[in-house]
């Protein structure tokens, strides 16, 4: 149940991405973990499947973030492929094409000339362009009011729209304010999803910028999963 806030403008995009995952699942912070297959690409590495939750190619200025969503996939688990390759393939210029032997996902693709979300529900792959302005996405659709944290916080992130170099600080301050909620509250962005039947908690957040001139990403690992501070 990850969460991404993104601001799209003529000059590119800026985003804040929060990763939720099982704390017992091994992973590595930002680094060049794929020097042979994806030279120069940096990302958050999933050790079990070898893939990435977030990936950035600083040379091509492509960024991708993977969020899980519910699906109707009708395949034995032994035949299902990992979603971990999606972000890496995306920044290499190879977006997914249906049909896919994968569980459901939202794949946010960011480039200097435009951004979009690819949605896969196990049966249909569709695309939503991310238009100018501030948007949020989690496990449903872009800006989906069915997601309580989007309904609660999207207006606040839009009000603090990043229009100068202080954007990241303002958005992180707002993220800290959201963390005053209990981590199992439906409106919480820093989350503990165990109460909802999922063994996942917020582990870190990243801030990133993509433009025609440069692309960069920074990460901050939470000291305690599911809790701010």
Secondary structure, 3 states (H helix, E strand, C coil): CCEEEEEEECCEEEEEEEEEECCCCCEEEEECCCCCCCCCEEEEEECCCCCEEEEEECCCCEEEEEEECCCCCCCCHHHCCCCCHHHHHHHCCCCCCCCCCCCCEEEEEEECCEEEEEEECCCCEEEEEECCEEEEECCCCCCCCCCHHHHHHHHHHHHCCCCCCCHHHHHHHHHHHHCCCCCCCCCCCCCEHHHHCCCCEEEEEEEEEEECCCEEEEEEECCECCECC
